[in-house]
Amino acid sequence: MTFFQKFVDDIQDTYQDVLHVFSSNDIPKPGDMIQFQMPFFQHWGIYVGDGNVVHFGWPAVRLLPFEYEVRKDHVKEVSLAISFGVYNKFDKYYPPLPPERVVKRAEYMVGKTMRYYPGSANCEHFATMMRYDITRSGQAERFYFHVDPDFVKQIKRWLAEINE
């Protein structure tokens, strides 16, 4: 694939992600991935019920290096969100864990603080780890970033505390 073709594909993927968040009419169910459209990017979390989402997000608890806390917020109170929608975008590639497991995993992570890197340890990596037990970030992959193995190890250590 040429650089130009990759560039065109990335623009189409980004367009599809943005289009999806504004057109999704799905009612969230516990364990669903929630996509938030922010001013220049997408933010991701896990719907845990009662209008709440668990997400790895701001405000930063430390600036150098960036460290963010896993938070639980009402979907309508996530800072800077323009819109949100259900988007289990990797279901066609990976079988999701049972919803009750996804919620258990996400809820256990609330209050945990981790290093944040936009390309290698971000909110989409966190959400896919909760739902699929793998780390993927379409946004990061568009720029050839790979997940930080230490980020994955830290999450797995915490999840092992609850036999996950």
Rosetta constraint file for C-alpha pairs under 8 A:
AtomPair CA 1 CA 5 HARMONIC 6.20 0.50
AtomPair CA 1 CA 6 HARMONIC 6.53 0.50
AtomPair CA 2 CA 6 HARMONIC 6.24 0.50
AtomPair CA 3 CA 7 HARMONIC 6.12 0.50
AtomPair CA 4 CA 8 HARMONIC 6.23 0.50
AtomPair CA 5 CA 9 HARMONIC 6.10 0.50
AtomPair CA 6 CA 10 HARMONIC 6.09 0.50
AtomPair CA 7 CA 11 HARMONIC 6.30 0.50
AtomPair CA 8 CA 12 HARMONIC 6.27 0.50
AtomPair CA 9 CA 13 HARMONIC 6.14 0.50
AtomPair CA 10 CA 14 HARMONIC 6.12 0.50
AtomPair CA 10 CA 142 HARMONIC 5.98 0.50
AtomPair CA 11 CA 15 HARMONIC 6.09 0.50
AtomPair CA 12 CA 16 HARMONIC 6.15 0.50
AtomPair CA 13 CA 17 HARMONIC 6.25 0.50
AtomPair CA 14 CA 18 HARMONIC 6.26 0.50
AtomPair CA 14 CA 139 HARMONIC 7.82 0.50
AtomPair CA 15 CA 19 HARMONIC 5.94 0.50
AtomPair CA 16 CA 20 HARMONIC 5.92 0.50
AtomPair CA 17 CA 21 HARMONIC 6.48 0.50
AtomPair CA 18 CA 22 HARMONIC 6.70 0.50
AtomPair CA 18 CA 37 HARMONIC 6.91 0.50
AtomPair CA 18 CA 42 HARMONIC 7.86 0.50
AtomPair CA 19 CA 23 HARMONIC 6.20 0.50
AtomPair CA 20 CA 24 HARMONIC 5.68 0.50
AtomPair CA 20 CA 85 HARMONIC 7.71 0.50
AtomPair CA 20 CA 87 HARMONIC 7.68 0.50
AtomPair CA 21 CA 35 HARMONIC 6.48 0.50
AtomPair CA 21 CA 36 HARMONIC 7.00 0.50
AtomPair CA 21 CA 37 HARMONIC 6.60 0.50
AtomPair CA 21 CA 83 HARMONIC 6.71 0.50
AtomPair CA 21 CA 84 HARMONIC 5.64 0.50
AtomPair CA 21 CA 85 HARMONIC 5.09 0.50
AtomPair CA 21 CA 86 HARMONIC 7.57 0.50
AtomPair CA 21 CA 87 HARMONIC 7.58 0.50
AtomPair CA 22 CA 83 HARMONIC 6.58 0.50
AtomPair CA 22 CA 84 HARMONIC 7.20 0.50
AtomPair CA 22 CA 85 HARMONIC 7.27 0.50
AtomPair CA 23 CA 85 HARMONIC 7.99 0.50
AtomPair CA 24 CA 85 HARMONIC 5.45 0.50
AtomPair CA 24 CA 86 HARMONIC 6.59 0.50
AtomPair CA 24 CA 87 HARMONIC 7.86 0.50
AtomPair CA 25 CA 85 HARMONIC 7.12 0.50
AtomPair CA 25 CA 86 HARMONIC 7.91 0.50
AtomPair CA 26 CA 85 HARMONIC 7.09 0.50
AtomPair CA 26 CA 86 HARMONIC 6.04 0.50
AtomPair CA 27 CA 86 HARMONIC 7.25 0.50
AtomPair CA 28 CA 32 HARMONIC 6.32 0.50
AtomPair CA 28 CA 34 HARMONIC 7.86 0.50
AtomPair CA 28 CA 47 HARMONIC 6.73 0.50
AtomPair CA 28 CA 49 HARMONIC 7.97 0.50
AtomPair CA 28 CA 85 HARMONIC 7.77 0.50
AtomPair CA 28 CA 86 HARMONIC 5.91 0.50
AtomPair CA 29 CA 47 HARMONIC 6.71 0.50
AtomPair CA 29 CA 48 HARMONIC 7.58 0.50
AtomPair CA 29 CA 49 HARMONIC 6.74 0.50
AtomPair CA 30 CA 46 HARMONIC 7.73 0.50
AtomPair CA 30 CA 47 HARMONIC 5.22 0.50
AtomPair CA 30 CA 48 HARMONIC 4.61 0.50
AtomPair CA 30 CA 49 HARMONIC 5.17 0.50
AtomPair CA 30 CA 99 HARMONIC 5.98 0.50
AtomPair CA 30 CA 100 HARMONIC 7.37 0.50
AtomPair CA 30 CA 102 HARMONIC 7.98 0.50
AtomPair CA 30 CA 103 HARMONIC 6.51 0.50
AtomPair CA 31 CA 46 HARMONIC 5.96 0.50
AtomPair CA 31 CA 47 HARMONIC 5.54 0.50
AtomPair CA 31 CA 48 HARMONIC 6.04 0.50
AtomPair CA 31 CA 98 HARMONIC 7.74 0.50
AtomPair CA 31 CA 99 HARMONIC 4.49 0.50
AtomPair CA 31 CA 100 HARMONIC 6.94 0.50
AtomPair CA 31 CA 101 HARMONIC 7.92 0.50
AtomPair CA 31 CA 102 HARMONIC 5.18 0.50
AtomPair CA 31 CA 103 HARMONIC 5.47 0.50
AtomPair CA 31 CA 131 HARMONIC 6.74 0.50
AtomPair CA 32 CA 46 HARMONIC 5.73 0.50
AtomPair CA 32 CA 47 HARMONIC 5.36 0.50
AtomPair CA 32 CA 48 HARMONIC 7.89 0.50
AtomPair CA 32 CA 86 HARMONIC 6.46 0.50
AtomPair CA 32 CA 87 HARMONIC 7.31 0.50
AtomPair CA 32 CA 88 HARMONIC 6.30 0.50
AtomPair CA 32 CA 99 HARMONIC 7.64 0.50
AtomPair CA 32 CA 131 HARMONIC 7.61 0.50
AtomPair CA 33 CA 44 HARMONIC 6.86 0.50
AtomPair CA 33 CA 45 HARMONIC 5.75 0.50
AtomPair CA 33 CA 46 HARMONIC 4.71 0.50
AtomPair CA 33 CA 47 HARMONIC 6.24 0.50
AtomPair CA 33 CA 86 HARMONIC 5.91 0.50
AtomPair CA 33 CA 87 HARMONIC 5.59 0.50
AtomPair CA 33 CA 88 HARMONIC 5.25 0.50
AtomPair CA 33 CA 127 HARMONIC 6.67 0.50
AtomPair CA 33 CA 128 HARMONIC 7.85 0.50
AtomPair CA 33 CA 131 HARMONIC 7.41 0.50
AtomPair CA 34 CA 44 HARMONIC 5.63 0.50
AtomPair CA 34 CA 45 HARMONIC 5.18 0.50
AtomPair CA 34 CA 46 HARMONIC 5.77 0.50
AtomPair CA 34 CA 47 HARMONIC 6.29 0.50
AtomPair CA 34 CA 53 HARMONIC 7.64 0.50
AtomPair CA 34 CA 84 HARMONIC 6.71 0.50
AtomPair CA 34 CA 85 HARMONIC 5.62 0.50
AtomPair CA 34 CA 86 HARMONIC 4.69 0.50
AtomPair CA 34 CA 87 HARMONIC 5.76 0.50
AtomPair CA 34 CA 88 HARMONIC 7.60 0.50
AtomPair CA 35 CA 42 HARMONIC 6.44 0.50
AtomPair CA 35 CA 43 HARMONIC 5.85 0.50
AtomPair CA 35 CA 44 HARMONIC 4.80 0.50
AtomPair CA 35 CA 45 HARMONIC 6.78 0.50
AtomPair CA 35 CA 84 HARMONIC 5.46 0.50
AtomPair CA 35 CA 85 HARMONIC 5.46 0.50
AtomPair CA 35 CA 86 HARMONIC 6.20 0.50
AtomPair CA 35 CA 87 HARMONIC 5.96 0.50
AtomPair CA 36 CA 42 HARMONIC 5.49 0.50
AtomPair CA 36 CA 43 HARMONIC 4.89 0.50
AtomPair CA 36 CA 44 HARMONIC 6.06 0.50
AtomPair CA 36 CA 81 HARMONIC 5.78 0.50
AtomPair CA 36 CA 82 HARMONIC 7.18 0.50
AtomPair CA 36 CA 83 HARMONIC 5.76 0.50
AtomPair CA 36 CA 84 HARMONIC 4.25 0.50
AtomPair CA 36 CA 85 HARMONIC 6.72 0.50
AtomPair CA 37 CA 41 HARMONIC 6.37 0.50
AtomPair CA 37 CA 42 HARMONIC 4.75 0.50
AtomPair CA 37 CA 43 HARMONIC 6.42 0.50
AtomPair CA 37 CA 81 HARMONIC 5.69 0.50
AtomPair CA 37 CA 82 HARMONIC 5.53 0.50
AtomPair CA 37 CA 83 HARMONIC 5.31 0.50
AtomPair CA 37 CA 84 HARMONIC 6.06 0.50
AtomPair CA 38 CA 42 HARMONIC 5.57 0.50
AtomPair CA 38 CA 43 HARMONIC 6.73 0.50
AtomPair CA 38 CA 80 HARMONIC 5.88 0.50
AtomPair CA 38 CA 81 HARMONIC 4.89 0.50
AtomPair CA 38 CA 82 HARMONIC 5.65 0.50
AtomPair CA 38 CA 83 HARMONIC 7.57 0.50
AtomPair CA 39 CA 80 HARMONIC 7.27 0.50
AtomPair CA 39 CA 81 HARMONIC 7.60 0.50
AtomPair CA 39 CA 82 HARMONIC 7.13 0.50
AtomPair CA 43 CA 123 HARMONIC 6.35 0.50
AtomPair CA 43 CA 124 HARMONIC 6.89 0.50
AtomPair CA 44 CA 55 HARMONIC 6.51 0.50
AtomPair CA 44 CA 56 HARMONIC 7.92 0.50
AtomPair CA 44 CA 123 HARMONIC 5.45 0.50
AtomPair CA 44 CA 124 HARMONIC 5.19 0.50
AtomPair CA 44 CA 127 HARMONIC 6.26 0.50
AtomPair CA 45 CA 53 HARMONIC 5.95 0.50
AtomPair CA 45 CA 54 HARMONIC 5.46 0.50
AtomPair CA 45 CA 55 HARMONIC 4.25 0.50
AtomPair CA 45 CA 56 HARMONIC 7.12 0.50
AtomPair CA 45 CA 123 HARMONIC 6.84 0.50
AtomPair CA 45 CA 124 HARMONIC 7.28 0.50
AtomPair CA 45 CA 126 HARMONIC 7.76 0.50
AtomPair CA 45 CA 127 HARMONIC 5.32 0.50
AtomPair CA 46 CA 53 HARMONIC 5.29 0.50
AtomPair CA 46 CA 54 HARMONIC 5.21 0.50
AtomPair CA 46 CA 55 HARMONIC 6.43 0.50
AtomPair CA 46 CA 102 HARMONIC 7.97 0.50
AtomPair CA 46 CA 103 HARMONIC 7.52 0.50
AtomPair CA 46 CA 106 HARMONIC 6.94 0.50
AtomPair CA 46 CA 127 HARMONIC 6.00 0.50
AtomPair CA 46 CA 130 HARMONIC 7.61 0.50
AtomPair CA 46 CA 131 HARMONIC 7.74 0.50
AtomPair CA 47 CA 51 HARMONIC 7.51 0.50
AtomPair CA 47 CA 52 HARMONIC 5.98 0.50
AtomPair CA 47 CA 53 HARMONIC 4.36 0.50
AtomPair CA 47 CA 54 HARMONIC 6.48 0.50
AtomPair CA 47 CA 103 HARMONIC 7.61 0.50
AtomPair CA 48 CA 52 HARMONIC 5.72 0.50
AtomPair CA 48 CA 53 HARMONIC 5.62 0.50
AtomPair CA 48 CA 54 HARMONIC 6.87 0.50
AtomPair CA 48 CA 103 HARMONIC 5.43 0.50
AtomPair CA 48 CA 106 HARMONIC 7.80 0.50
AtomPair CA 48 CA 107 HARMONIC 7.63 0.50
AtomPair CA 49 CA 53 HARMONIC 7.47 0.50
AtomPair CA 51 CA 74 HARMONIC 5.44 0.50
AtomPair CA 51 CA 75 HARMONIC 5.96 0.50
AtomPair CA 52 CA 72 HARMONIC 6.53 0.50
AtomPair CA 52 CA 73 HARMONIC 5.43 0.50
AtomPair CA 52 CA 74 HARMONIC 4.20 0.50
AtomPair CA 52 CA 75 HARMONIC 5.54 0.50
AtomPair CA 53 CA 72 HARMONIC 5.58 0.50
AtomPair CA 53 CA 73 HARMONIC 5.55 0.50
AtomPair CA 53 CA 74 HARMONIC 6.04 0.50
AtomPair CA 53 CA 75 HARMONIC 5.78 0.50
AtomPair CA 54 CA 70 HARMONIC 6.83 0.50
AtomPair CA 54 CA 71 HARMONIC 5.53 0.50
AtomPair CA 54 CA 72 HARMONIC 4.37 0.50
AtomPair CA 54 CA 73 HARMONIC 6.58 0.50
AtomPair CA 54 CA 106 HARMONIC 6.18 0.50
AtomPair CA 54 CA 107 HARMONIC 6.87 0.50
AtomPair CA 54 CA 110 HARMONIC 7.01 0.50
AtomPair CA 55 CA 70 HARMONIC 5.54 0.50
AtomPair CA 55 CA 71 HARMONIC 5.43 0.50
AtomPair CA 55 CA 72 HARMONIC 6.47 0.50
AtomPair CA 55 CA 73 HARMONIC 8.00 0.50
AtomPair CA 55 CA 123 HARMONIC 6.56 0.50
AtomPair CA 55 CA 126 HARMONIC 7.68 0.50
AtomPair CA 55 CA 127 HARMONIC 7.19 0.50
AtomPair CA 56 CA 68 HARMONIC 6.57 0.50
AtomPair CA 56 CA 69 HARMONIC 5.93 0.50
AtomPair CA 56 CA 70 HARMONIC 4.26 0.50
AtomPair CA 56 CA 71 HARMONIC 6.18 0.50
AtomPair CA 56 CA 122 HARMONIC 7.30 0.50
AtomPair CA 56 CA 123 HARMONIC 5.02 0.50
AtomPair CA 56 CA 126 HARMONIC 6.70 0.50
AtomPair CA 57 CA 68 HARMONIC 5.71 0.50
AtomPair CA 57 CA 69 HARMONIC 6.13 0.50
AtomPair CA 57 CA 70 HARMONIC 6.24 0.50
AtomPair CA 57 CA 71 HARMONIC 6.74 0.50
AtomPair CA 57 CA 123 HARMONIC 6.71 0.50
AtomPair CA 58 CA 68 HARMONIC 5.89 0.50
AtomPair CA 58 CA 69 HARMONIC 7.03 0.50
AtomPair CA 58 CA 79 HARMONIC 7.98 0.50
AtomPair CA 59 CA 68 HARMONIC 6.76 0.50
AtomPair CA 59 CA 69 HARMONIC 7.84 0.50
AtomPair CA 60 CA 66 HARMONIC 6.59 0.50
AtomPair CA 60 CA 67 HARMONIC 5.72 0.50
AtomPair CA 60 CA 68 HARMONIC 4.70 0.50
AtomPair CA 60 CA 69 HARMONIC 7.13 0.50
AtomPair CA 61 CA 66 HARMONIC 7.67 0.50
AtomPair CA 61 CA 67 HARMONIC 5.66 0.50
AtomPair CA 61 CA 68 HARMONIC 5.52 0.50
AtomPair CA 61 CA 69 HARMONIC 6.77 0.50
AtomPair CA 61 CA 113 HARMONIC 7.89 0.50
AtomPair CA 62 CA 66 HARMONIC 5.49 0.50
AtomPair CA 62 CA 67 HARMONIC 5.01 0.50
AtomPair CA 62 CA 68 HARMONIC 7.12 0.50
AtomPair CA 63 CA 67 HARMONIC 6.52 0.50
AtomPair CA 65 CA 115 HARMONIC 6.86 0.50
AtomPair CA 65 CA 116 HARMONIC 7.87 0.50
AtomPair CA 66 CA 115 HARMONIC 5.66 0.50
AtomPair CA 66 CA 116 HARMONIC 5.37 0.50
AtomPair CA 66 CA 117 HARMONIC 7.18 0.50
AtomPair CA 67 CA 113 HARMONIC 6.38 0.50
AtomPair CA 67 CA 114 HARMONIC 5.29 0.50
AtomPair CA 67 CA 115 HARMONIC 4.23 0.50
AtomPair CA 67 CA 116 HARMONIC 5.33 0.50
AtomPair CA 68 CA 113 HARMONIC 5.58 0.50
AtomPair CA 68 CA 114 HARMONIC 5.71 0.50
AtomPair CA 68 CA 115 HARMONIC 6.36 0.50
AtomPair CA 68 CA 116 HARMONIC 6.14 0.50
AtomPair CA 69 CA 110 HARMONIC 7.57 0.50
AtomPair CA 69 CA 111 HARMONIC 5.89 0.50
AtomPair CA 69 CA 112 HARMONIC 5.62 0.50
AtomPair CA 69 CA 113 HARMONIC 4.28 0.50
AtomPair CA 69 CA 114 HARMONIC 6.43 0.50
AtomPair CA 70 CA 109 HARMONIC 6.24 0.50
AtomPair CA 70 CA 110 HARMONIC 4.87 0.50
AtomPair CA 70 CA 111 HARMONIC 5.34 0.50
AtomPair CA 70 CA 112 HARMONIC 5.51 0.50
AtomPair CA 70 CA 113 HARMONIC 6.35 0.50
AtomPair CA 71 CA 110 HARMONIC 5.29 0.50
AtomPair CA 71 CA 111 HARMONIC 6.17 0.50
AtomPair CA 72 CA 107 HARMONIC 7.93 0.50
AtomPair CA 72 CA 110 HARMONIC 6.40 0.50
AtomPair CA 73 CA 77 HARMONIC 6.38 0.50
AtomPair CA 73 CA 78 HARMONIC 6.44 0.50
AtomPair CA 74 CA 78 HARMONIC 6.82 0.50
AtomPair CA 75 CA 84 HARMONIC 7.78 0.50
AtomPair CA 76 CA 81 HARMONIC 7.99 0.50
AtomPair CA 90 CA 94 HARMONIC 6.08 0.50
AtomPair CA 91 CA 95 HARMONIC 5.90 0.50
AtomPair CA 91 CA 96 HARMONIC 6.37 0.50
AtomPair CA 94 CA 132 HARMONIC 6.53 0.50
AtomPair CA 95 CA 132 HARMONIC 6.55 0.50
AtomPair CA 96 CA 131 HARMONIC 5.56 0.50
AtomPair CA 96 CA 132 HARMONIC 4.78 0.50
AtomPair CA 97 CA 101 HARMONIC 6.43 0.50
AtomPair CA 97 CA 102 HARMONIC 6.19 0.50
AtomPair CA 97 CA 131 HARMONIC 5.77 0.50
AtomPair CA 97 CA 132 HARMONIC 5.69 0.50
AtomPair CA 97 CA 133 HARMONIC 7.56 0.50
AtomPair CA 98 CA 102 HARMONIC 6.39 0.50
AtomPair CA 99 CA 103 HARMONIC 6.19 0.50
AtomPair CA 99 CA 131 HARMONIC 8.00 0.50
AtomPair CA 100 CA 104 HARMONIC 6.09 0.50
AtomPair CA 101 CA 105 HARMONIC 6.06 0.50
AtomPair CA 102 CA 106 HARMONIC 6.14 0.50
AtomPair CA 102 CA 130 HARMONIC 5.55 0.50
AtomPair CA 102 CA 131 HARMONIC 5.32 0.50
AtomPair CA 103 CA 107 HARMONIC 5.90 0.50
AtomPair CA 103 CA 130 HARMONIC 8.00 0.50
AtomPair CA 104 CA 108 HARMONIC 6.14 0.50
AtomPair CA 105 CA 109 HARMONIC 6.56 0.50
AtomPair CA 105 CA 130 HARMONIC 6.12 0.50
AtomPair CA 105 CA 159 HARMONIC 6.69 0.50
AtomPair CA 105 CA 164 HARMONIC 7.34 0.50
AtomPair CA 106 CA 110 HARMONIC 6.89 0.50
AtomPair CA 106 CA 130 HARMONIC 6.04 0.50
AtomPair CA 108 CA 159 HARMONIC 7.71 0.50
AtomPair CA 109 CA 158 HARMONIC 7.57 0.50
AtomPair CA 109 CA 159 HARMONIC 7.97 0.50
AtomPair CA 114 CA 151 HARMONIC 7.55 0.50
AtomPair CA 115 CA 121 HARMONIC 7.17 0.50
AtomPair CA 115 CA 151 HARMONIC 7.49 0.50
AtomPair CA 116 CA 120 HARMONIC 7.93 0.50
AtomPair CA 116 CA 121 HARMONIC 5.30 0.50
AtomPair CA 116 CA 122 HARMONIC 5.78 0.50
AtomPair CA 117 CA 121 HARMONIC 4.82 0.50
AtomPair CA 117 CA 122 HARMONIC 5.86 0.50
AtomPair CA 118 CA 122 HARMONIC 5.33 0.50
AtomPair CA 118 CA 140 HARMONIC 7.23 0.50
AtomPair CA 119 CA 139 HARMONIC 7.93 0.50
AtomPair CA 119 CA 140 HARMONIC 4.79 0.50
AtomPair CA 119 CA 141 HARMONIC 7.87 0.50
AtomPair CA 119 CA 143 HARMONIC 7.87 0.50
AtomPair CA 119 CA 145 HARMONIC 5.33 0.50
AtomPair CA 119 CA 146 HARMONIC 7.02 0.50
AtomPair CA 119 CA 147 HARMONIC 7.31 0.50
AtomPair CA 120 CA 125 HARMONIC 7.88 0.50
AtomPair CA 120 CA 140 HARMONIC 7.02 0.50
AtomPair CA 120 CA 145 HARMONIC 6.08 0.50
AtomPair CA 120 CA 146 HARMONIC 5.47 0.50
AtomPair CA 120 CA 147 HARMONIC 4.14 0.50
AtomPair CA 120 CA 148 HARMONIC 5.02 0.50
AtomPair CA 121 CA 125 HARMONIC 6.22 0.50
AtomPair CA 121 CA 126 HARMONIC 7.57 0.50
AtomPair CA 121 CA 147 HARMONIC 5.98 0.50
AtomPair CA 121 CA 148 HARMONIC 5.91 0.50
AtomPair CA 121 CA 151 HARMONIC 6.13 0.50
AtomPair CA 122 CA 126 HARMONIC 6.35 0.50
AtomPair CA 122 CA 137 HARMONIC 7.89 0.50
AtomPair CA 123 CA 127 HARMONIC 6.15 0.50
AtomPair CA 124 CA 128 HARMONIC 6.09 0.50
AtomPair CA 124 CA 135 HARMONIC 7.87 0.50
AtomPair CA 124 CA 136 HARMONIC 6.79 0.50
AtomPair CA 124 CA 137 HARMONIC 5.27 0.50
AtomPair CA 125 CA 129 HARMONIC 6.10 0.50
AtomPair CA 125 CA 134 HARMONIC 7.98 0.50
AtomPair CA 125 CA 135 HARMONIC 4.71 0.50
AtomPair CA 125 CA 136 HARMONIC 5.14 0.50
AtomPair CA 125 CA 137 HARMONIC 5.44 0.50
AtomPair CA 125 CA 147 HARMONIC 7.46 0.50
AtomPair CA 126 CA 130 HARMONIC 6.39 0.50
AtomPair CA 126 CA 135 HARMONIC 6.90 0.50
AtomPair CA 127 CA 131 HARMONIC 6.28 0.50
AtomPair CA 128 CA 132 HARMONIC 5.50 0.50
AtomPair CA 128 CA 133 HARMONIC 6.69 0.50
AtomPair CA 128 CA 134 HARMONIC 6.03 0.50
AtomPair CA 128 CA 135 HARMONIC 5.37 0.50
AtomPair CA 128 CA 136 HARMONIC 6.05 0.50
AtomPair CA 128 CA 137 HARMONIC 7.86 0.50
AtomPair CA 129 CA 133 HARMONIC 4.33 0.50
AtomPair CA 129 CA 134 HARMONIC 4.70 0.50
AtomPair CA 129 CA 135 HARMONIC 4.99 0.50
AtomPair CA 129 CA 136 HARMONIC 7.76 0.50
AtomPair CA 130 CA 134 HARMONIC 7.90 0.50
AtomPair CA 135 CA 147 HARMONIC 7.00 0.50
AtomPair CA 135 CA 152 HARMONIC 7.58 0.50
AtomPair CA 136 CA 141 HARMONIC 7.98 0.50
AtomPair CA 136 CA 147 HARMONIC 7.52 0.50
AtomPair CA 137 CA 141 HARMONIC 6.05 0.50
AtomPair CA 138 CA 142 HARMONIC 6.25 0.50
AtomPair CA 139 CA 143 HARMONIC 7.33 0.50
AtomPair CA 140 CA 144 HARMONIC 6.56 0.50
AtomPair CA 140 CA 145 HARMONIC 5.24 0.50
AtomPair CA 140 CA 146 HARMONIC 7.27 0.50
AtomPair CA 141 CA 145 HARMONIC 5.26 0.50
AtomPair CA 141 CA 146 HARMONIC 6.81 0.50
AtomPair CA 147 CA 151 HARMONIC 7.60 0.50
AtomPair CA 147 CA 152 HARMONIC 7.80 0.50
AtomPair CA 148 CA 152 HARMONIC 6.77 0.50
AtomPair CA 149 CA 153 HARMONIC 6.17 0.50
AtomPair CA 150 CA 154 HARMONIC 6.07 0.50
AtomPair CA 151 CA 155 HARMONIC 6.42 0.50
AtomPair CA 152 CA 156 HARMONIC 6.14 0.50
AtomPair CA 153 CA 157 HARMONIC 6.08 0.50
AtomPair CA 154 CA 158 HARMONIC 6.44 0.50
AtomPair CA 155 CA 159 HARMONIC 6.17 0.50
AtomPair CA 156 CA 160 HARMONIC 5.97 0.50
AtomPair CA 156 CA 164 HARMONIC 7.85 0.50
AtomPair CA 157 CA 161 HARMONIC 6.81 0.50
AtomPair CA 158 CA 162 HARMONIC 7.54 0.50
AtomPair CA 159 CA 163 HARMONIC 6.44 0.50
AtomPair CA 159 CA 164 HARMONIC 4.93 0.50
AtomPair CA 160 CA 164 HARMONIC 5.05 0.50
